[in-house]
């Protein structure tokens, strides 16, 4: 929803009703992830996408219909074995799309949700997408760090879903949860789509060099909140890194330690050390490699530099298990030479590690294009 929030809010504030279609579940290969949204405005204009074009026309018609009837609908789209020309996905996958009318009446908390997202305050939106009682379909719960707004129809369901949604929010996951009709954890009949709107993941780039400027630009394109940090004030300036969210003048290890102490580093954080100087990179890597949860830790340098760095890190007391977390030399083997090409190489490795990709050309692989990766969620059941 984040990508279409401005358009949706404009309709909401004007008192109009939008048809909103959201991908809630994918099976096998699918063009968009759960949470992808398309908005159909009262004037017929469209914002966003749910399939990259495969089924947009059919979803458009359904969105128009639910606005007219006021009844949300959960619809499955996929390849039909009986009719190869039926509405479906050319990629061969299956997606479930929940389409609903959104207005001040049906979603009174929308503006508050938008303010939380803009303020980087974690917020989960839990919506009933299937239930034996049609009147409860479309009901929603808004879950913040210490607040809950709305209701799914019963106190028991509200408590169960709020508890589970907080676990999903902590892991940054968006998915469908199943319960009994009244929120029974071991039952079935009620399905709830939980959209987690967590703050953007962070990328910390240590070393204010030309490669850092190119990487900051690439990271912003991928949706990261980017910090460039260097102890040298002459190099660490906002003018040199216009796409970074913040430029910090500090010793890298001291800054990283402080960020970890305030809980600003998590399993989605990417740490890229580009300093090329042992007095900077060894201390910051000693801190980074001992953090309990970091999504990626990479460091730039030649293979000779890499060998020397490993020796220094071992002398600093790091174990082989800790050193195994290090991506060095940083990036995938793309033959990159320029700072911009190197930034793509680093970003490609981060994406591959996140989703379990091997970095090989797809033309040389077989099986599904999209890897199934199961992220851990704090236990709540």
N, C-alpha and C positions, 0 to 999 in steps of 0.2 A: 504493500500500500504506500510505502514511503515515496515511490517514484511518481505517484499520481495524487499525492495529498493536496497539493496546491489547487489542482483542478477540482478535486472533490470538495474541498473546503469552500471554494467560490460558489458552487452550486448549493451547498448546505447553508451558507450564510445568506444567500439570496432567497431562501425559503423554498427552493425547488427540491425535486426528488431525482436522484441519479440511479441508474441501474448499474450495480457493481458486481462484477464477476471475478472470483478469486480462485486460483489453483489451490486446492486443499490437499491433494494426494496425487502422487505419480507412481506408475508401475512400469518397470523396465525403462527404456530410453524415452525421455520426454524433453521438449525444447525449453521449458521453463520450470523453475523450482517452486515448491509450495510457497504461497505468499504473493506470487506474481498476480497483478491485478489489472483489469480493464474497466474503465469508467465510461458509461454512455450518458451524456448530458441531455437535459430536456430538449435542446435544439438539435439533437442527433449527432453531435460531434463526439469524437472518441479520443480518449487518452489511455495510454498503456497498452499492454498486450498480455495474452494468456498462453499463446502458442507460437508466436512468431509468424502467424499467417495461416496455419493449417486449418483452424476451425473458427477464426475470428468472425466470419459472417454468421455462422450458426449461433455463436455466443451473443453477438450483437442483437439478433432477433429475440433470443431468450431474455436478455437484459431489458429490452423494450417491453416484453410481455410481463415480466415480474413487476415493473413499475405500474403497468395498467391494472394488474390483478391485486397487487399488494402482497402476493404470496411468494416467499423465497423458494428456490428449487435447487436440489443437488442433482447434477447431471454428469454421467460418465461418457467420455469420448475416447474412442480407440478404433483400431482396425477391425472391420467386420469380415469374417470369413465367408459369409453368405453373399455379401455385396461389396465388392472391392471398391466401388465408387461411392459408398456411403460416407457421410461426414466422419472423418477420423484423422489420425495423425499419420503423415507419410513416413515418420521415423519408426513406426511400428509399436510405439508405446501406448500407454493408457493414462489419461488424467481425469481426475474428478474435479469438477468446478462447481462452486457454490455461488449462485447468483441471487442477489437480494436488492430490494429497494432501500436506498439510504437517504434519510432526510433528518431534519431536526427531531421529528417524532420517533423514528425508528432507531436513531443513533444519537441521542442527546449528548453523549460524552465525547463526540468526535473532536470538538475544538480543544478539549482538555488533553485528549490523546495527542493531538498535533503539537500542543505546547510542550508536552513531555518529550516527544521525539526531538523537537527543535532544541530543547534544553539538555539533551543527552541523558534524560532520566529514564531508566529501564521501565518499560511498560509492556504488559502482555494483554492482548485482546482475545478472550475466549468466547466463541460463538457456537451455539447449537446448530449443527448442520443436518442432523437426522434424529428423529424422536417418534415414538408411537403416537404421541399427541401432537398433531400438526401445529397447534397453537404455541408450542414451545420452540419450534424451529425458528431461528433468527434471534432468539434471546441471547443476550451477551453479558459478560462480566469483564470489567476492566481491573487488572491487577497491577499495582505498583509495588514499590519496595515494602511499604507498610500500610497500604490502603487497598480496599476493594470497593468497587462501585458497580451497581446494577445487580441483576439476579437472573439465574437460569431457570427459575421456577420453584426451587425448594432450597431450604437452608442446607440440607444434606448435600445436594449437588453442588451448591456454591462453595461449601467448605472443601469438598474433595477436589474440585477443579482448581480452586485458588491455590491449594497446596501443591498440586502437580504442576500448575502453570509457573509457580515460582521456581521450581526445579528446572523447567525448560528454559525459563528466562535466564537463569544463572549460566546455563550452557549455551545460550544463544540459539536455541533450536525452535523451529516452527514445525508443527506436526498435528495429526489427528489423534485424540485420545478417546477410548471407548469405555462406557460405563453402563450400568443398569439404568432403567428409566428414571430412577430417583437418585442417581449418583452412586449406586452400589458399585464398589470397585471390582467385584468378581462377576458382575452381570454384563448384559449386552442390551442393545436397543437404542441407547443414546450415544451419539458421536459428537464430539466437541473439537472444533478446529482452534488451536491455540497459535496465534501469530505473535512471535516474540520480537519486540522492537527494542533491541539492546543498543547501547551506544556503538558507533562504528569501531571496528577493531583498530588497534594502534600499530603504527610502524615507527620504531625508534631507529634513526639513522645516525650513527656516530662517525664523525669525520666530515667537515665542511669542505668537500672537494667537488670538482665538476661532475664526477660520477654520482655524488649525492644529490645534486640538483636534478639530474635526469631520473634517478630512482624516486625522488619525492614526487615528481610529476606523474610517473607511472603508478605509484602507490595511490595517489589521489584519484586517478582514473579507476582503480580497482575498489575504491570506497574506503580506504584507510584514513584515519586521522594521523597526520604525519608530524613528527618532531625531529628536527635536526639539532644535534648537540655537538659542540666542540669547545675545547678550553681556550681557543685562540679567538679573541674578540674581533680581530681584523678580518677573519674569514667567516665567522658565524654572524652574518647580518641578514636581516629580512630581505634586503634588496637582492641578495645573491640567491635567495630561495623563495621566490614569490608564491610558489604553490604549496609550501609547507604551512601547516596550521600554527606552528610555533617554532622559533629558533632560539635555542638556549645556549648561553655561554656558561659552561661549567665543565669540570672534569667528568668524563663519561662514567667512570665507576661510581663517583659520588652521586651523580644525577640518577643513575639506574638504581642504586641502593635506596635513595630517597623515594623514588617512584614505587619500588616494591614495598617499602614500609607503609605507604598510604594505600596499598591495595590497587594501584593503577596498572599493574601488570597481570595479565591473565592468559588463559590457554589459546586465545586468538591473537596475542601480540606477536609481531615479527620484529626481531632485533637484527639489524644489519650493521656490521662494523667495517668501515671503509677507511680507517685512519692510516694504515700502512706504517704504523709506528709502534714498536713494542711497549713504549712507556704509556701509551694510551690503550692499545687493544688488549694486552695481557691482563691488566687490572679489570677492565670492564667485562672481559670474557670470564674471568674468575668469578665475578658476581653473577653473570647471566647463566652460566652453565650449572650453577647451584640453585637457581630458582626452581621451585617445585613444578610450575606450570607456565611454559612459554611455547607458543606455536611453532616458532622458527628462530634459529640462531645461526647466522651466516657471517663469514668474515672474508674479506678480499685479500688477495695476495697470490704470488706465484707458488708453485709446488715447493720450491726451495724455502720460501718464506713460511709455507705451511709446516714443513718439517721442523724448522727452527722454532716456530710458534708452539708446536706440540711439546717440544723439549722444555720450553720456558713454562708452559702451563703445568706440565708434570712436576717440574721443580717447585712450582707454586702450590703443589699438593693435590691437583685434580686427578681423579681416578680415570681409568679407561672407560668406565661406564658413563661418566660425566662427559668425557671428550667425544664419545660416540654420538652425542646430541648435536655436535657441531657440523655445519655444512661448510666445508673448506677444501679447496677453493670454492668461493661462493658462485652459485648459478648453475644452469644447465649448459651442456656443451652445444652451443648454437654457432660457434665460430665467431662470436661477437667481438668487435674491435672498438667501436665508438662508445662514448658514455651512454648514449641512447640505446644502442644494441645491447650493451651490458645490463642496463636496467631491465630490458625485456627478458634477458636470460635469468636474472635474479627473480623477477616476478613469476616467471614460468616455473622455477623450482619451488617457490612458495606455494603456488597453486597445486603443483603435482604432489607435494607433501601433504597438503591439506586434504586432497580428495583421493589420494592413493594412486595417482597416475605414474607411469613409468618413464615418461618423457620421450617415448619412441614415436615415430610417425604413425598416424592411425592407419595409413595404407599398409603398414607392416604388422598390424595386430589383427586379432580376431575377437569376436565376442562383443559385449555391450560397449558402446562408446563412453557412457557415463558409469563411473564406478560407484558401487554401493559402499558407503562409509557409515558406520554406526558410531556416533559420538556418545560418550558416557553421559548419563544424566543422573544427578543426585537421587538416590533412592527415596521414594516417598510412599511406597506401598508396603 
